[in-house]
Amino acid sequence: MDAYDKKAVDDPDKAHLESGKNGHIQIEELEGAHSAATKEHAMPLGTAIKAYYPAMMWSILLSSAVIMEGFDTILMGSLLAYPSFVNQFANTATADGERQISAPWQAALVNGAYIGEILGLWLTGLAVDRYGNKKVMFGALVMLEAFTFLSVFGMNLPTQLAGQILCGLPWGTFQTLSVVYASECLPIHLRGYLTSYVNLCWVIGQLIASGILVAFVNRVDNLGWQIPFAIQFVFPIPIFIAVIFCPESPTWLVKQGRLDDAMTSVRRLRNQKVTHPAIPEAEETVALLVKTDKYEKAIEEGATYRACFTGAVNLRRTEIACLTWIAQELPGVVLLSYATTFFVQAGLPTEQAFNMNVGLYALGFVGTILSWPLLRYFGRRQIFVSGQAIMFFILLAIGGAGCAKQSTAVSWVTGSLLLLLTFFYDITLGPVTYAIVPEIPSSRLRTKTTVLSRNGYNIACIVVGVLSPYQLNPTAWNWGAKTGFFWAGFALLCFLWSFFRLPETKDRTFYEIDHLFEEKVPARKFKTTHVD
């Protein structure tokens, strides 16, 4: 970086930083980096909230883009059982003449968005390095507004599939930038809350979609499914405004050598009226970012996708980030998308089944909020490992219910267990994954590693999404609740992996996390190992 002079390389304790754009920014000593790290550790939570509420608000606004993805994900899965949607798009029938969308097309519609997201995520990783978070987010919002027309006005299955794939492109951007921006703009004591808030946005989107589906379930004309899709035109408007005025990530600005702009961004992310000895000065924060960036340059080949797999350290970090997100999907979460089907089998009218679906996502909302105090007291690793164990036992119970003689009572038991699965998923695996993934990579590879890990998740979703219609559809394998046994096996595998491989990153600066990985500290010793 041209902001570092030769003295910084030879004597990091006496380093000076300078900006080649707007004069000189003097940081007397790189002891400022040490001071910033020390103050972040000592900063009380209440002080952090008061001092960094502007950063919290910007992060919340940008993360709200994920509401749109959560909205459409549950929308398409639920529309497959929606009377007006089935009336328009049904292409097969059961033995007793009931019209349905065939299992292959169900799988295609549910997975179409994931295909688009894989490409969108990949392009985001390349574009952010060049253009920054703000410009890429703005472009993604414009794309979503344009592609939503296909979902609203497409009158055949191929057009609906095209709409899902194309809308997946900007959703991939939202998935990446929401967690990266939150992790880079907040101090360590707030980082977990704002990254896990992304999961709450997902749940909010699902909750809104469920409520809207209840409102239009009795309409049998095309407006019954077109209006829910058209509501997506409204979501991007407030986020457009937020993107225009929000500060750029100071970490990205430091990587670009724009230290003046990074200093300005740090000041905008903090309430300057709040003073406390444990609040780092802007110069100290930028010094820590520069020190971290230079350290990572010294141990990495470059900020490329290839670098994520180069060397044992980067490969380990990529493995942990990718498998964490994959392990969020594999323990039977897909069954939640089919909760309405189980409620219908329990004898509920279609409208009441969708009402129960609203209750399911309301439980998810409560669970995510309850996860925040758990994150503070137990950290990431313990919650994640415990969540896998809990999911395993609930899935075994669901599979056991499927072995019983089918009746209304058994369907009610299955539906109730799905409610329980939702609650524990959203208090453990759901939110904590968003806290873990952006903390595992190095700062220089954070966006690309997040892209790779989320794409691993999307690929897992595609596989799961292809299997599930066949497992549950009465015209295919018709496993019903016995599917719980299948996913319980994966929950057990995920538990074993996370117990031995997932490290604890709670209350660690990114520099400390870099050091722990570089020293090859075992996952179970991350929490107790001291870093000077």
C-alpha positions, 0 to 999 in steps of 0.5 A: 500500500502506498500509504505505508512508508518504508519506515512502517515496514522496518519499524512497525512501532514507529510507523507513520501513515500518509494519504496520497490524495488529501495531504497527510494523515499522521498517526504518531505510532502504530501503537494506535492499532494496539490501543484500538484493539485494547479499547474495543475489548474494554468497551461496555456494551451500553457505551458501544450502542450509544457510540455506534448507533449510526453504524447500527442504523446503516447496517440495519437498513442495508441488511433489510434487503434480505427481507426481499429474499426471505419474502420470495423464498417462502412465497414460491414454496407456499404458492405451490399449494396456493389455489389460484397459483395451482389453477394457473400453472397445474400441469398434472393430476393425482389418481383422484383427479386433483390438479397439481404442479408436477414434482420436477417443476416444483423442484425447478421453481423452488431452486431457480432462485438458488441458481441465480444466487450462485451466479450473483454471489460470484459476480458480487465477489469480483465487483465489490473489490473494484466498485465497493459495497455501495455501488454494487448494492445500488446496482443489485436493487435496480436489477431486482426492480426490473426482474420482478416484472417476470414473476408478476406477469409471467403466465407459464411455468418457464417464464416463472422459472426465468423470473426466479433465476434472474431475481436470484442474481441481486439476492446473491448480492444482498446475502453477501454485502449485508453480513460483510458490511455489518462485520466491517462497520461495527466494534467486536461487542456489536458485531454478532448482533448486527450480523445475526440480524440478517437472519431476523430480516430473513424471518421478517420476510417470511412472516410478511409473505405468510401474512399476505398469503393468508390475506389472498388465499381465498382469491381464485383468480390470477390476482391471488398470486400476482399481488403477493409478487407485485409487493416486491416492487415496494421493498427496494425504495427505502433501501435505495435511499439508505444506500445513497447516503450511507458511508462506505465500509472503512475496511474496503477504503483502507484496502483501496489506500483511501485513508482520508475517506476511511477516516471520514467513514469511521467518524460517520459511523460513530456518534461524535457526541459520545465520549468514553475512554474505551472508545477508539479514536478514528485515527486508532481505528484506521491504524488497526485496519491498516495493520490488519491489512498489511499483516494479511498482505504479508501472509497471503498471495492476494485477494482472489478466489484462488487465494481462498484455497491457497495454503493450509491456513486459508484453506482451513478458513474457507472450509469452516466458513463454507461448511458452517453455512452448509450445516445451517441448511442440512439438518432438516430446515427444508421441512419448514417450507412444507409445514402448510402441507402437514397442517392441511393433512391434519385436517385444517382448512387451507386458510387455517393452515396458512394461519398456522404458517404465520405462527410458525414464522412468528416463532422464528422471529421470537427465537432470533431475538432470544438468540442475542443474549445467548450470543453475548453469554455463550458465544458462537461455537457453543450455540451452534454445536448445541443447535445441531444436537437439538435439531437431531433429536427433534428430527428423530421425533418427526421421523418416529411420528411418520412411522405411526399409523397416519391420523389427524392426531399424528399430523398434529404432532408432526405440525407441532414438532415443526413449530418446535424445530422452527423455534430452536433453529432460529434461536441457534443455527439460523442467526449464529451462522450469520455471526460466524461466517464473516468473522472466519475469513481474513479481511482481504478475503472476506467478501470472496470467502463469504461468496464461496460459503453462501454458494456452498449453502445455495448448492446444498439448498438446490440438492435439498430442494430437488430431493424434498418434493420427491420425498414429500409429494404423494405422487412421488416417493411419499415418505411424509414425516419419515423424511425426518430420519433422513435429515436427522442423519445429516444433523448428526454429521453436522454436529460431529464436524462442528464439535471438532472444527468450528472455532470460537470467535466471540470478542476477537478482533480480526487481527487476533483471529488472523493470528490464531489461524496463522498459529494453527490453534485447534478449534476447541482452544480458540476461546482460551488462547491469549493473543498479545 
